[in-house]
Amino acid sequence: MKVRWLLVLVPTLVAAAWVLAQAVGSERDDFSLSSDTGSTEGESAAPRRAVASINRPRAVVWAVGDGGTDSPQATRVARSIARAGADRLLYLGDVYPEGTATDYQENYTPNYGRLAARTAPTVGNHEAPMADQGYYPYWERALGTALSPYYTFRVSGWQILSLNSEIDHDLGSPQLRWLDRALAPGGNCRIAFWHRPRFSAGTHGDVSHVAPFWNALEGHARIVLNGHDHAMQRFRPRAGITEFISGSGGADLSPVVEGDPRLRFSNDSRYGALRLKLRRGRADYSFVTSSGRVLDKGTITCRR
């Protein structure tokens, strides 16, 4: 009797294990465009997956950078985002002063840490030199999976790409080859974000070395998000792409040349973040202060 029972049970368990393995494999397919693995450019040899997608018809995404500081302004911005509700936070980089493990514990976790499980980050210039000790371990603990230096995921009909301005991004680099593959499908319902802006009327000005990102995205994306300059900026569309700088997350603000003809909006006196309400084919944007005041708003559409 026991032998007969085992003959029935064992195949059943094997079949169940196979089904589970297939389910896990299907889940991993969501991350098939995570960056190349291998020990290069700050990557470990361990495979890394990207941030999970959100498949609901509508979602609210916030974007802000330069807030990894213990300032009361950072506290207010982070609390305002949490209070308003965020399905995903795109953190645009910079944990001060050097992005060490201690800096994350003392200057990031008390504020934006409350949103860590919903955050998709990119590396800023401050934490880049210590990324293997600060950035990658922090996000692996927060997200429960090792994070790729660059990756993609989807939110409510939009493809979102986290790029890395702090490692090689020249033509022919692994990151640019990966980006070309990610952009191969048609349409332009894409949002890309990284730390250093291609164009800026702020203190740091235009960053020419990230031009390969911008050039690759032309015709394939509608929105680019950056930090680095500590202010809010929205530029006139260029090649169909609207660039936003959302660097008012908590560090000391820096001035913007308001007469720059490329600008449609700027503010260098208020702390706050960019809110994107996403649905298929449409993004409603607004710059919102930590007190909840909307300074600038509009709509961007895309084609699939």
N, C-alpha and C positions, 0 to 999 in steps of 0.2 A: 504493500500500500504506500509506504514512504517513498519507494523508488518511483512508482507511478506518479505520485504527487510532485516529486522533483522534476520528472520529465515534462510535466505540464508547466511548472512554475519557472524553470530556468529559461525556456524560450520566451516566456512572457516578460521576464525581467530584462533579457537582452533586447527585445523589441522596444521596451520602454526606454532603455538607455539610449538606443539609437534615435528615437524620437526626440529625447531631450537634447542629444548632441546636435540634431538638425535645428532645433529651436535656438540653441545657443549660437550656432553658425549663422542663422538668419539674422539674429540680433547683431552679430558682428558685422554683417554686411552693411549696416548703417554707418559703420566707421571705415569703410573700405577706402576712403579718400584721406585718411589720416596720413601724416607725413611718412616718408621713407624711414624705416628703422635702421639701426646701425649706430655705431659710436662715432658720430660726427656732429660738429657744431653744437655742442652742449647736450646732445642726445645720449641716453644710455643705450646699452645693447638690448634692453628689454623692449618688447613691442609696446607701442603706446596707442591708445584710442582717443577719439575726440569727444567733445561734449555731446550729450544726447540731444536728439531733435525733439521739437514740439509740433505735433501734428494737428492740433486744434485749429478750427477755422480762423480764430482771432487770438492774438497774443499781444502783451505789452512788454516791450524791450526798452531798457534804459541803457545809456552809454555815458560813461564818465571816466576820466583819468586824473592822475596827479593828485590823488587823495590819500595816499598811504602815509599819513602824518597824524600826529596826536593832537592836532588843532581842534578847537571847538567848531570851526567851520566844517571840517570833515565830518564830525559827529552829526551836525545838523543836516548836511547833504545826505549822508547815508540813512539817517532816520527818516528823512522826507521820502526817499525812494521806497524804503520798507513800508512806510505808512500808506503810500499811494498804491502799492502793489506792483510787483515785478515778476513776470514769468521768467525773464532772463535778464541778467545784468552783464553788459559787455564792459569789462574793466580795461581801459585803454593804456594802462601801464604807469609805472613809477610808484615804488614804495621807498620811502626815505629813511635814512640818508643813503644806504647802500643796498637795501634789499636782502639783508642777511636774515637768518632764521629769527634772530632777536628782533630785528626791525619788523618782520611780519607779525610776530607775537605782540609787540608793543605799539606799533603804529598802524597796522592794517586790521588785525583781528578785532580790536575794540569797536571799530566803526563799520567798515564794509564786510567784516567777517560774518556778520549776521546774515549776509546774502551770499555767502561763499558757495553753498550747495547749488545755487541758481546762477552762478557766475561763469562766464566764458572769458578768460583773460588773454592778454597778450603781454609780451615782455617790454618793459620800459628801459630807457638807458641807465637809470639809476640801479636797477636790480640785475641788469644783464651780466656784469662781470662776476657776480656771485650767484648766478641763476641755479647752478647745481647744488648749492647749499641752502638757498632761500626759496626761489620761485618754484622749481620743480617739486621739491619735497612738500612744500606747503599745499600746492594744488593737488598733488596725489592724495594727501590726507583729506583735503576738503571735498574732493570729487569722488574719492574711492577708486580711482584708476589713474595710472600714469598718463600724463598729458603730453601730447606731441608739441614740438616747437611751432608748428603751423597745422591747421586742421579746418574741417568744414562740418557744418551741420545745417539743419533746416528748421525754420520757424514759420508756421502759418503761410506756406506757399513761397517763402523766400529762402534762398540759399545764403548762408552767412559764412564768410571766410575769415578766419583769424590768421593774419600774416605776421611775420616777424622781421621788423626792421633792424634788429640787433645782430643778425647773423647774415651769412652770404645770401644776397638776393640779386646778384648780377645775372645777366643773360647767360643761360647755360648752367646755372647753379641748380642743385637738387630742388630748392624751393621754387624756382621759376618753372622748372619742368613739371613739378607737381601742380603748380597753379595752372599751367596750360592744360593739363589733363582735367582739372576741376572745372575749367571754363569751357570744355569741349561741347557739352550739350548746348542746344540753342537757347534763345531768350536772354533777357537781361534783368530778371527778378533776383538780383544779388546785392548783398551788402558786404563790403570788405572793411576790415578794421586792422589797424596797426598803430604803433606809437608815434613815430615822427611824421609830420604832415608833408605832403608834396608841396602844397602851397600854404602860406601863412602870412598874415599881416601883423603877426605878433613879434615878440622879442627874438625868437630863433629864426624867423623868416622861412623862405622856401628851402626845402631839403631836396637837392637835386639827385642824391644817390638812391632815392626810392622811386625814381622815375620808371624803372622796369616794372614795378607793381602797377603804377597808373597806366602805362602803355598797354600792358597785358589786359587790363580791365576795360579799356575803351571798347564800347559796343557790347560789353558783356555784363555790365553792372550799372546800377543807378545811384548808389550811395556809397561814399567812403567816409569812415569815421577815424579821427585821430585825436591825440592828446598833445603832450609835450609843451605847447604854449598854454599858459595858465589863464585862459579866457574862453569866451564863447564866440565862435565865428561860423558863419554860413556863407559859402561862396556861390557866385553865379555858376550855373551848370557849365561844365567844360566837357565837350565830347559826350554829352548826355549824362555826365556824372555830377552829382552835387556833393561837395565835400563839406563836412562839418568838423569843427574842432571843439571838443568838449573837455576842456582841461581845467575846469573850475571846481574840482572835487574837494579842495581843502587846503592845498598849498598856497603860499602867498601869490596873489594875482599879479599878472604882468600886463603892461600896456599893449593896446592894439592901435595901429595906424588906421583910424576910422575913415580917412579920406582915400584909402586904397580902392580903386575903381572895381576891383574884382569882387568886393564884398557886397553881399545883400543885407547882412545883419552882423553886428558884433556887440559884445558887452564885456568890459574888463573891470566892472565894479561890483558884480554880484556873484555869489557862489550858487551853483546849481548843476543841473545835468540835462542831457537830451533825452526826451521820451519819444519812442517810436511805437505807434499803434499799428500793428501789422495785420493784414489780411491778404488773401490772394489778389495779386495785381495792384495793391495799394499800400502805401505807408503814410500815415498822418504823423507829422513830426511837430515837436514843440520843445523849445528851451524853457525849462521851468526852474525857478529859483528855489532855494531851500525853504522858503516861506510859502511856496505854492503858487507864486505869481508867474504867469505865462508871459515871456518876453517876446517870443517869436514863434510863429506856427505856419503850417502849410501842408500841402499834400504832394506826394510824388507817386506816379504810377509807373507800371512796368509791363512788359509783354513777356509771355511765357513761350 
